[in-house]
Amino acid sequence: MKRFVFAGALLGLWLMSGVGLMAAGSGSGTVIVSTRDSTEQSPRDSINGIYIPKDLKECFVQLDTLLSAEDKEVIRKLERSGEMVQFHHGLGMWIRNNWGLWNGSRLQEYFKKRGITHPDDMSGLILAYYYDWLNGAHEDWLLWMRKGEETSGK
């Protein structure tokens, strides 16, 4: 079972494989330090046993699986999606590193075909739209996906 746990400014991810991410932060931000660095390049559906979403909606489904109910409530209670930037060095870093956004995963290719070329921008978009997803605001991310399908020919 993969899960994030918020405890005030602390965030931790414990994976069944025994790989753990620990975080400490204060104020408006959270910092995560990874104990693993994946340099494997792959269009496959997983890297090092971690499932790689194929599109934006699958990112949301996976985050729903990874994050606890308490984590999702913390996100849901933010005033606006722009506040998700506080998770750039925490959850965002985990997304970039573990979903292969630096090294050729199928999710990286999905975003590149839609004109998003930098991993920071990819994870930022995922986080901002995940806030919308949790709050039932589906119009913007659905529109983004539709426009991307037209642009990428998918």
C-alpha positions in Angstrom: 0.0 0.0 0.0 1.4 3.4 -1.0 0.3 6.3 1.0 1.2 9.9 2.0 0.6 11.0 5.5 0.4 14.7 6.6 1.2 15.5 10.2 1.0 19.3 10.3 4.1 20.3 8.3 5.4 16.8 8.1 4.7 14.6 5.1 5.9 11.0 4.6 5.5 8.4 1.9 6.0 4.8 2.8 6.1 2.2 0.0 5.6 -1.5 0.5 9.0 -1.9 -1.1 10.5 -0.3 2.0 11.5 2.8 0.2 10.5 5.8 2.2 10.4 9.5 1.7 10.5 11.8 4.6 9.7 15.4 4.8 10.0 18.3 7.1 8.8 21.8 6.6 7.5 24.8 8.3 5.3 27.7 7.4 3.7 27.5 3.9 6.0 24.9 2.4 6.9 21.3 2.8 10.2 19.7 1.7 10.6 16.1 0.8 13.9 14.3 0.5 14.0 11.1 -1.6 16.0 8.1 -0.7 16.0 6.9 -4.3 16.9 8.3 -7.6 15.6 6.6 -10.8 17.6 7.2 -13.9 15.9 4.4 -15.9 14.3 5.6 -19.1 11.1 3.8 -20.1 7.8 4.3 -21.9 6.5 1.3 -19.8 3.6 1.6 -17.4 5.9 1.3 -14.4 9.4 2.2 -13.2 10.9 0.4 -10.3 7.5 -1.0 -9.4 5.8 2.4 -9.3 2.9 2.7 -11.8 3.3 5.6 -14.3 0.0 7.2 -15.3 -0.6 7.6 -19.0 -2.5 10.9 -18.9 -3.7 13.7 -16.6 -6.9 11.9 -15.4 -4.8 8.8 -14.5 -2.6 11.1 -12.4 -5.6 12.0 -10.4 -6.7 8.4 -9.9 -3.2 7.5 -8.8 -2.9 10.4 -6.4 -6.3 9.4 -4.9 -4.7 6.0 -4.3 -1.5 7.3 -2.9 -2.8 10.0 -0.6 -4.8 9.3 2.6 -8.2 10.8 3.2 -6.5 13.3 5.6 -4.0 14.4 2.9 -6.8 14.9 0.4 -8.8 17.0 3.0 -5.7 19.2 3.6 -5.6 19.9 -0.2 -9.4 20.3 -0.5 -9.4 23.0 2.2 -6.9 25.2 0.4 -8.5 28.4 -0.9 -7.3 28.1 -4.5 -5.3 25.8 -6.8 -2.4 28.3 -6.8 -1.7 27.3 -3.2 -0.6 23.8 -4.4 2.8 25.4 -5.1 3.6 24.8 -1.5 3.9 21.1 -2.4 6.4 21.7 -5.3 9.3 20.4 -3.3 7.3 17.7 -1.6 4.6 15.9 -3.5 5.7 17.6 -6.7 9.3 16.3 -6.4 7.9 12.8 -5.7 5.8 13.0 -8.9 8.8 14.3 -11.0 11.2 11.7 -9.7 8.9 8.6 -9.4 6.8 9.1 -12.4 9.8 9.6 -14.6 9.2 13.2 -15.7 13.0 13.8 -15.9 13.8 10.7 -17.9 11.5 9.8 -20.7 8.5 8.1 -19.1 5.3 7.7 -21.0 3.8 10.5 -18.8 6.7 12.8 -19.8 6.0 12.1 -23.4 2.3 12.7 -22.9 3.0 16.2 -21.6 5.7 17.0 -24.2 3.2 16.2 -27.0 1.0 18.8 -25.4 3.7 21.5 -25.3 4.7 21.1 -21.6 8.4 20.4 -21.7 9.8 21.0 -18.3 9.2 18.5 -15.4 8.5 21.3 -13.0 5.7 22.6 -15.2 4.4 19.1 -15.6 4.1 18.4 -11.9 2.8 21.9 -11.3 0.0 21.3 -13.7 -0.8 18.0 -12.2 -0.9 19.5 -8.7 -3.1 22.5 -9.7 -5.6 20.4 -11.6 -5.6 17.8 -8.8 -6.9 20.5 -6.5 -9.7 21.1 -9.0 -10.3 17.4 -9.3 -10.7 17.1 -5.5 -13.0 20.1 -5.4 -15.3 18.8 -8.2 -14.2 21.5 -10.6 -13.6 19.5 -13.8 -14.1 22.0 -16.6 -10.6 23.4 -16.8 -8.6 20.1 -16.7 -11.1 18.4 -19.1 -10.7 21.4 -21.5 -6.9 21.1 -21.2 -7.0 17.4 -22.0 -9.3 18.0 -25.0 -7.1 20.7 -26.4 -4.1 18.5 -25.9 -5.7 15.7 -27.8 -6.4 18.0 -30.7 -2.8 19.3 -30.7 -1.1 15.9 -30.3 -3.4 14.1 -32.7 -4.4 11.6 -30.0 
